[in-house]
Each structure stands twice: as structure tokens, then as C-alpha cells.
């Protein structure tokens, strides 16, 4: 091979190497850019997880509210009915009317303070005119269809639970001929505008309402 041919071969090889290197450069850049795109994916995934945790926490909060409301409701029923039945056993139904008149409201307030809730009793046919409840109670009862009903309203859980007439309740809340001796007179004395008689066994006498924040 002549020196002229050798020079041309050298030039051709140089051009070939340069072309090959220039063709490989995009392949080297692509893998470097790919991880940058992959890095953004975990961030979005993390945001989804964060939202899921937030929703989960909200559900836990509502469950805690429900548990508190249920405890407060049960506490009021047990204390109030326990006191009434104890009085009936020891002194009779007339004395029980007096106990309800004097102790039911303070007992309800005590349960509310102890459980850190707002709680009370309400009825469409009131005995105690003070038991009217907040404005939200009546609409919630209308939705309850005779059963316990829970509703989350902003930063609070609101609950209504029915009070059903049991056999012993008829002595103070039943038909006129079912009232225990002396009860009608006691009701007239303590509750002159009483509307809470005339019920039958199993009727809804009223409701316990609870508001938890």
C-alpha cells in the first residue's frame, strides 16, 4: 500500500470512529434522563399514601366519637333507670316521680361533664318542658326511622337513640287505668302540663341525644 493510500485509510478510520462516537452519545444521555422521570413517581405515590392516612385518621376519629356517644348514652340510662327502680323498690312509684323531677336533670348534666359531651332527653310528648333539645335533634329523629341514628356534622358527631316503653314504665307512662296508685296526682303536682302518658308496651317514649366534639 502506498503512502497516499495509507493517508486516506487513516482519514476514513478517523471519520468512522468519530461518527460511531457521535451515534453512541444519545444512548448514553437517555439512561441518565430516565432515572429523573422515575424519581417523580414515588413523590406522587407518597402524596396518595398521605391522603389515605388522612382519611384513615378521620375514620378513626369518627369511631372514637361513636364509642364516646354510646358510652354516654348507656351511662345515662343505667344511672337514671337504676335510681328510679331502686326508689320504686324502696318507696314506690310516687316517690319515683319525685326522684325524676328532682334528680334527672342534674344526673344528665353530670354524665355530660364526665364524658365531655352534650347530652339530654327529648320527646314529642314532653313531661319535663325543659327537655326540648337542640335544633338539630328533631330533623335527625325524622331520619332515624325509630332506630339509633348517627350523623357527622362538621367537627361533631350527633346521635339520637330511642327510649322504648318497658313493662315497668307503664306505671308512670301508660294509659290512665295502668298508672300506679297515686302517680296521676304526683304528675299533676310536679308536671301540671304533662303529656307523657297513654303509651303502650314497646312504644317510643322519647329519645336520648348526644353531641360529641
C-alpha positions as CSV (number, residue, x, y, z in Angstrom):
1,X,0.0,0.0,0.0
2,X,1.3,3.4,-1.0
3,X,1.7,6.2,1.5
4,X,-1.1,8.1,-0.3
5,X,-3.5,5.1,0.3
6,X,-2.4,4.8,3.9
7,X,-3.2,8.5,4.5
8,X,-6.7,8.0,3.0
9,X,-7.3,4.9,5.2
10,X,-6.3,6.9,8.3
11,X,-8.7,9.7,7.4
12,X,-11.5,7.2,6.8
13,X,-10.9,5.4,10.1
14,X,-10.9,8.7,12.0
15,X,-14.2,9.7,10.4
16,X,-15.7,6.3,11.2
17,X,-14.6,6.4,14.8
18,X,-16.0,10.0,15.2
19,X,-19.3,9.0,13.6
20,X,-19.6,6.0,15.9
21,X,-18.9,8.0,19.0
22,X,-21.4,10.7,18.0
23,X,-24.1,8.0,17.4
24,X,-23.5,6.5,20.9
25,X,-23.9,9.8,22.7
26,X,-27.8,9.8,22.6
27,X,-27.8,6.3,24.1
28,X,-25.7,7.5,27.0
29,X,-27.9,10.5,27.6
30,X,-31.1,8.6,27.6
31,X,-30.3,6.3,30.6
32,X,-29.1,9.4,32.6
33,X,-32.5,11.2,32.0
34,X,-34.7,8.1,32.7
35,X,-34.0,8.0,36.5
36,X,-35.1,11.6,36.7
37,X,-38.5,10.7,35.4
38,X,-38.7,7.6,37.8
39,X,-37.8,9.8,40.8
40,X,-41.0,11.9,40.4
41,X,-43.2,8.7,40.6
42,X,-42.5,8.0,44.3
43,X,-43.4,11.6,45.2
44,X,-46.8,11.2,43.7
45,X,-47.3,7.8,45.3
46,X,-46.3,9.3,48.7
47,X,-48.9,12.0,48.3
48,X,-51.6,9.3,47.7
49,X,-50.4,7.5,50.8
50,X,-50.5,10.7,52.8
51,X,-54.2,11.2,51.7
52,X,-55.0,7.6,52.6
53,X,-53.6,8.1,56.1
54,X,-55.5,11.3,56.5
55,X,-58.8,9.6,55.6
56,X,-57.9,6.7,57.8
57,X,-57.3,9.0,60.7
58,X,-60.6,10.7,60.1
59,X,-62.4,7.4,60.2
60,X,-60.6,6.6,63.5
61,X,-61.8,9.9,64.9
62,X,-65.4,9.2,64.0
63,X,-65.2,5.7,65.5
64,X,-63.9,7.2,68.7
65,X,-66.8,9.7,68.7
66,X,-69.3,6.9,68.3
67,X,-67.7,5.0,71.2
68,X,-67.9,8.0,73.4
69,X,-71.5,8.7,72.4
70,X,-72.5,5.1,73.1
71,X,-70.9,5.1,76.5
72,X,-72.5,8.4,77.5
73,X,-76.0,7.1,76.4
74,X,-75.6,3.8,78.3
75,X,-74.3,5.6,81.4
76,X,-77.3,7.9,81.5
77,X,-79.8,5.1,81.0
78,X,-78.2,2.9,83.7
79,X,-77.9,5.7,86.2
80,X,-81.3,7.2,85.7
81,X,-83.2,3.9,85.5
82,X,-81.1,2.4,88.2
83,X,-82.1,5.2,90.5
84,X,-85.8,5.1,89.6
85,X,-86.1,1.3,90.1
86,X,-84.2,1.5,93.4
87,X,-86.6,4.1,94.5
88,X,-89.6,2.1,93.3
89,X,-88.4,-0.9,95.2
90,X,-87.9,1.0,98.4
91,X,-90.6,3.7,98.3
92,X,-93.0,3.0,95.4
93,X,-93.8,4.7,92.1
94,X,-95.0,8.0,93.6
95,X,-91.6,8.5,95.1
96,X,-90.0,7.6,91.7
97,X,-91.9,10.5,90.1
98,X,-90.4,12.8,92.7
99,X,-86.9,11.5,92.1
100,X,-87.3,12.0,88.3
101,X,-88.4,15.6,88.9
102,X,-85.5,16.4,91.2
103,X,-82.6,14.3,90.0
104,X,-83.0,13.5,86.3
105,X,-81.6,16.8,85.0
106,X,-78.6,17.1,87.4
107,X,-77.8,13.4,86.6
108,X,-77.9,14.2,82.9
109,X,-75.6,17.2,83.3
110,X,-73.2,15.1,85.4
111,X,-72.9,12.5,82.7
112,X,-72.3,15.2,80.1
113,X,-69.5,16.7,82.1
114,X,-67.9,13.3,82.9
115,X,-67.9,12.1,79.3
116,X,-67.2,15.6,77.9
117,X,-70.3,15.6,75.7
118,X,-73.6,17.4,75.3
119,X,-76.4,15.0,76.2
120,X,-80.1,15.1,77.0
121,X,-83.5,13.6,76.5
122,X,-86.3,14.7,74.3
123,X,-89.8,13.6,73.3
124,X,-92.7,14.7,71.1
125,X,-94.9,14.4,74.2
126,X,-93.0,16.1,76.9
127,X,-93.2,15.5,80.6
128,X,-90.4,17.9,81.6
129,X,-90.8,21.1,79.4
130,X,-87.0,21.7,79.7
131,X,-86.3,18.5,77.6
132,X,-86.6,20.2,74.2
133,X,-83.1,19.5,72.9
134,X,-81.0,21.5,70.3
135,X,-82.4,22.5,66.9
136,X,-80.7,19.6,65.2
137,X,-82.4,16.9,67.2
138,X,-85.8,16.9,65.6
139,X,-84.5,16.7,62.0
140,X,-82.2,13.8,63.0
141,X,-85.1,11.9,64.7
142,X,-87.1,12.3,61.5
143,X,-84.3,10.5,59.6
144,X,-83.8,7.8,62.3
145,X,-86.9,5.7,61.5
146,X,-87.2,4.6,65.1
147,X,-83.6,3.4,65.4
148,X,-80.3,4.7,66.6
149,X,-79.0,7.2,64.1
150,X,-75.5,8.8,63.8
151,X,-74.6,11.8,61.7
152,X,-71.3,13.6,61.3
153,X,-71.8,17.4,61.1
154,X,-68.5,19.3,60.6
155,X,-66.4,18.8,63.7
156,X,-69.0,16.9,65.7
157,X,-70.9,13.6,65.8
158,X,-74.6,13.9,66.6
159,X,-76.6,10.9,67.8
160,X,-80.2,10.1,68.6
161,X,-81.3,6.8,70.3
162,X,-84.9,5.8,71.1
163,X,-86.3,5.2,74.6
164,X,-88.8,2.4,74.4
165,X,-91.6,1.7,76.9
166,X,-90.9,-1.4,79.0
167,X,-93.4,-3.1,81.3
168,X,-92.5,-1.1,84.4
169,X,-92.6,2.2,82.5
170,X,-96.4,1.8,82.1
171,X,-96.8,2.6,85.8
172,X,-95.9,6.2,85.1
173,X,-96.3,6.5,81.3
174,X,-99.2,4.1,80.4
175,X,-102.9,4.5,79.9
176,X,-104.8,6.2,82.7
177,X,-106.0,2.9,84.1
178,X,-102.5,1.5,84.0
179,X,-100.8,4.1,86.2
180,X,-99.7,3.0,89.6
181,X,-101.8,4.3,92.6
182,X,-101.1,7.9,93.4
183,X,-99.0,8.6,90.2
184,X,-101.6,10.7,88.4
185,X,-101.7,13.0,91.4
186,X,-97.9,13.2,91.7
187,X,-97.7,14.0,88.0
188,X,-100.2,16.8,88.4
189,X,-98.2,18.2,91.2
190,X,-94.7,18.1,89.6
191,X,-95.7,18.3,85.9
192,X,-99.0,20.1,85.5
193,X,-98.7,20.2,81.7
194,X,-97.6,16.5,81.4
195,X,-98.2,14.9,78.0
196,X,-96.2,11.7,78.6
197,X,-98.9,9.2,79.3
198,X,-101.0,7.0,77.1
199,X,-98.2,4.9,75.9
200,X,-98.3,1.1,75.1
201,X,-95.6,-1.5,75.7
202,X,-92.8,-1.1,73.1
203,X,-93.8,2.4,72.1
204,X,-91.0,5.0,71.7
205,X,-91.4,7.2,74.7
206,X,-88.6,9.6,73.7
207,X,-85.0,9.8,72.6
208,X,-81.6,10.3,74.1
209,X,-79.5,12.7,72.1
210,X,-75.7,13.1,72.3
211,X,-73.3,15.5,70.6
212,X,-69.5,14.7,70.6
213,X,-66.8,17.1,69.5
